[in-house]
Amino acid sequence: MSAPAAGRIAVYTGSFDPITLGHLDVIERASRIFDQLVVGVGINPDKQPLFDQEERVHLVEEAVADLANVTVKRFAGLSVAFVRDQRAQVVLRGVRSLTDIEAEFTMSLANRMLDPGIETVFLMADSQYSHISSSLLKQITPLADDDALAKFVPTPVVTALRHKLSR
């Protein structure tokens, strides 16, 4: 088992395509629990992203700019390896529904087998954000005005979605 890291560092990994108010809620709450939070923007080989990795990193950075103990980094490969690289022992996961819990439970068990020194901590999404998904955003963006979209994503993402989906 590895030695404890200095301070409580957690890593929140995901594709964040794009970051939503649900993601941001989890990040803000976790930033109050942990000394440092690293948001790892990864690549999911099972998904075709709307935004490339650099764009996603930039959008997350804009969304968390006012959170002093939160940093954003890109990564490729296994999230457990990225967590280790950050000298952290906690991987943070946000869950919205029972379906999420089932998938996250399976991933948590796999991560535990890959590195038993890394713990998974789950934060439930606030009920007002539990329905938000990237597929929902892709459906409603062409139909919703900017004020409506701002109920789902941070303001910089509204503009980015408009630009990306108007092509």
C-alpha positions as CSV (number, residue, x, y, z in Angstrom):
1,M,0.0,0.0,0.0
2,S,1.3,3.4,-0.9
3,A,2.0,6.1,1.7
4,P,-0.7,8.8,2.2
5,A,-0.3,11.9,-0.1
6,A,0.3,15.3,1.4
7,G,-3.1,16.8,1.9
8,R,-6.3,15.2,0.7
9,I,-6.2,15.1,-3.1
10,A,-9.0,13.7,-5.1
11,V,-9.2,13.2,-8.9
12,Y,-12.5,13.6,-10.8
13,T,-12.2,12.0,-14.2
14,G,-14.6,12.0,-17.1
15,S,-14.9,13.0,-20.7
16,F,-16.8,16.2,-19.8
17,D,-18.3,16.5,-23.4
18,P,-19.3,19.2,-22.5
19,I,-19.1,20.1,-18.8
20,T,-22.6,20.5,-17.4
21,L,-24.0,22.2,-14.3
22,G,-24.2,18.7,-12.8
23,H,-20.5,18.2,-13.2
24,L,-19.8,21.7,-11.9
25,D,-22.0,21.0,-8.8
26,V,-20.0,17.9,-8.0
27,I,-16.7,19.8,-8.5
28,E,-17.8,22.6,-6.3
29,R,-18.9,20.3,-3.5
30,A,-15.8,18.2,-3.7
31,S,-13.6,21.3,-3.6
32,R,-15.0,21.9,-0.1
33,I,-14.3,18.3,1.0
34,F,-10.8,17.8,-0.4
35,D,-7.7,20.0,-0.1
36,Q,-7.0,19.7,-3.8
37,L,-9.2,18.4,-6.7
38,V,-7.8,17.5,-10.1
39,V,-10.3,17.3,-12.9
40,G,-9.0,14.8,-15.4
41,V,-10.4,15.3,-18.9
42,G,-10.0,12.0,-20.6
43,I,-10.9,10.2,-23.8
44,N,-13.6,7.6,-23.8
45,P,-13.0,5.2,-26.7
46,D,-16.6,4.1,-26.7
47,K,-17.9,7.7,-27.4
48,Q,-17.6,10.0,-30.4
49,P,-17.0,13.4,-28.7
50,L,-18.6,16.6,-29.8
51,F,-15.7,18.6,-28.5
52,D,-12.0,17.6,-28.9
53,Q,-10.0,17.1,-25.7
54,E,-8.3,20.6,-25.9
55,E,-11.7,22.3,-26.2
56,R,-13.1,20.2,-23.3
57,V,-10.1,21.1,-21.1
58,H,-10.6,24.8,-21.9
59,L,-14.3,24.7,-21.2
60,V,-13.7,23.0,-17.8
61,E,-11.0,25.5,-17.0
62,E,-13.4,28.4,-17.6
63,A,-16.1,26.8,-15.5
64,V,-13.8,26.2,-12.5
65,A,-11.7,29.4,-12.8
66,D,-13.0,30.7,-9.4
67,L,-12.1,27.5,-7.5
68,A,-8.6,28.0,-6.2
69,N,-8.0,24.4,-5.2
70,V,-9.2,22.9,-8.5
71,T,-6.9,22.2,-11.4
72,V,-7.7,20.7,-14.8
73,K,-5.5,18.3,-16.7
74,R,-5.9,16.1,-19.8
75,F,-5.1,12.4,-19.7
76,A,-5.2,9.3,-21.8
77,G,-5.4,5.7,-20.7
78,L,-6.7,4.3,-17.4
79,S,-8.1,6.7,-14.9
80,V,-6.6,4.8,-12.0
81,A,-3.1,5.4,-13.6
82,F,-3.9,9.1,-13.9
83,V,-5.0,9.2,-10.2
84,R,-1.7,7.6,-9.2
85,D,0.2,10.1,-11.4
86,Q,-1.4,12.9,-9.5
87,R,-0.2,11.4,-6.2
88,A,-3.8,11.0,-5.1
89,Q,-5.5,8.1,-3.4
90,V,-9.1,9.1,-4.1
91,V,-11.0,8.9,-7.4
92,L,-14.2,10.9,-7.3
93,R,-17.3,9.9,-9.2
94,G,-20.6,11.7,-9.6
95,V,-23.7,9.6,-10.0
96,R,-27.1,10.7,-11.3
97,S,-29.3,7.6,-11.4
98,L,-29.4,3.9,-10.5
99,T,-28.1,3.1,-14.0
100,D,-25.0,5.3,-13.2
101,I,-24.6,3.5,-9.8
102,E,-24.5,0.1,-11.5
103,A,-21.9,1.1,-14.1
104,E,-19.8,3.0,-11.5
105,F,-19.9,0.1,-9.1
106,T,-18.4,-2.2,-11.8
107,M,-15.7,0.4,-12.6
108,S,-15.0,0.9,-8.9
109,L,-14.4,-2.9,-8.5
110,A,-12.1,-2.9,-11.5
111,N,-10.1,0.1,-10.3
112,R,-9.8,-1.6,-6.9
113,M,-8.3,-4.7,-8.6
114,L,-5.9,-2.4,-10.6
115,D,-4.8,-0.4,-7.5
116,P,-6.1,-1.4,-4.1
117,G,-4.6,1.8,-2.6
118,I,-7.0,4.0,-4.5
119,E,-10.5,4.5,-3.0
120,T,-13.6,5.6,-4.9
121,V,-15.8,8.3,-3.4
122,F,-19.2,8.9,-4.9
123,L,-21.2,12.1,-4.8
124,M,-24.8,12.0,-5.8
125,A,-25.8,14.7,-8.3
126,D,-28.1,17.3,-6.9
127,S,-31.7,16.4,-8.0
128,Q,-32.0,19.5,-10.2
129,Y,-29.1,18.2,-12.3
130,S,-29.7,14.5,-12.3
131,H,-31.4,14.4,-15.7
132,I,-28.7,16.3,-17.6
133,S,-26.6,14.4,-20.1
134,S,-24.6,15.2,-23.2
135,S,-27.1,13.5,-25.4
136,L,-29.9,15.6,-23.9
137,L,-27.8,18.7,-24.6
138,K,-27.3,17.7,-28.3
139,Q,-31.1,17.3,-28.6
140,I,-32.2,20.5,-27.0
141,T,-29.4,22.9,-28.2
142,P,-30.9,23.6,-31.6
143,L,-34.3,24.2,-30.1
144,A,-33.6,26.1,-26.8
145,D,-32.6,29.7,-26.4
146,D,-29.5,30.7,-24.6
147,D,-31.3,31.4,-21.3
148,A,-32.8,27.9,-21.4
149,L,-29.4,26.3,-22.2
150,A,-27.8,28.2,-19.3
151,K,-30.0,26.0,-17.0
152,F,-28.0,23.0,-18.0
153,V,-24.4,24.2,-18.7
154,P,-22.1,27.0,-17.6
155,T,-22.3,30.2,-19.7
156,P,-19.1,29.6,-21.8
157,V,-20.5,26.2,-22.8
158,V,-23.7,27.8,-24.2
159,T,-21.6,29.7,-26.8
160,A,-19.4,26.7,-27.5
161,L,-22.5,24.5,-28.1
162,R,-24.0,27.1,-30.4
163,H,-20.8,27.3,-32.4
164,K,-20.3,23.5,-32.6
165,L,-23.8,22.5,-33.4
166,S,-24.5,25.3,-36.0
167,R,-22.0,23.8,-38.4
